[in-house]
Amino acid sequence: MQMQTTIVKWGNSRGIRLPKILLDSMNLSDNDTVELRTENDCIIIKKSTRERLTIEKLFEHWDGGRPEPYNWGELDAPVGRELL
């Protein structure tokens, strides 16, 4: 499928309108997340397959405990070109 559209100003960005027939053919709808990449002289738009993370998903394996304190080592000795 090949179509033409126009780049339009949208705030400080630019946008294009995607025809409904194109969106339907790719099973895309409002508020779907897409991934953009360039390849040669093309812009490729692909439906995102990444799972949206929820707070529940982020902490599903957390047992509620606190992590071990971090050992900062010898904090008094300079290790580089720090300004003292």
N, C-alpha and C positions, 0 to 999 in steps of 0.2 A: 504494500500500500504506500503510495507516495502522495503527499499533499504539500501545499504552501501555506504559510501563515506569516504574520508580521510581528516584529519585535516592537514592543510598546514600553514606554516609560511607566514605572510603577514605584513611586516614591524615589529613593536614590538608586533603585535597582532597575532592571529591565525584565520583562516577562513575555511569554508567548501564550496564546490561547490554543488549547488542544481541542480539536473537534470531538464531539461526543462519539462519533463512529469509531474514532481511533481509540478513545478511552475504553469503550465497550469491547473492542477487539482484544484489548490487553487486560480486561477485567479490572480496570482502575475506576475508582469513584472518589467523591469528595473526601478530603482529609486522609487519603491513603499516603503512606510515606514511600518516596521513591529514592533511588540512588542515581546520582549523575556521575558520569565519567566521560573523558574525551579519549578518542582513539583515532589517530590520523587526523583527518579534517572533520570528524563527526562528533556530535554530542549524543551520548547514549543515555536514555532514560529507562530505568529498570525498576519494576516494583520491588520494594525492599522485602527481603526475606528474614531480616533480623527481627527477633522477638522484642517487643517493647517491654522493658523492665519495670516492674512495679516494686514498691517498697517491700511487699510480701515476698516477691521472688528474690530480691536482693538478700533478704535475711532468712530465707527458708531453712538454711543449714546452721544458723547461729544458735548456740546453746544458751546464750544469755550471759556467758562468762566474760571476764575481762581479759584482754591480751596480757602477756608477760611484759613487765617494764623493759623498755629498750635500754641496752647498755651503750651509753654515749662514749665510753672509753675515756681517755685522758683529755679533758676539755681545756686544760691550761696550756698545752704545748701547741704552738702554731704548726700547721702542716703545709702551708703554701705561702702565698704572698699577701696574707691578711694585713689590714691596717690596724695598728695597735694604738 
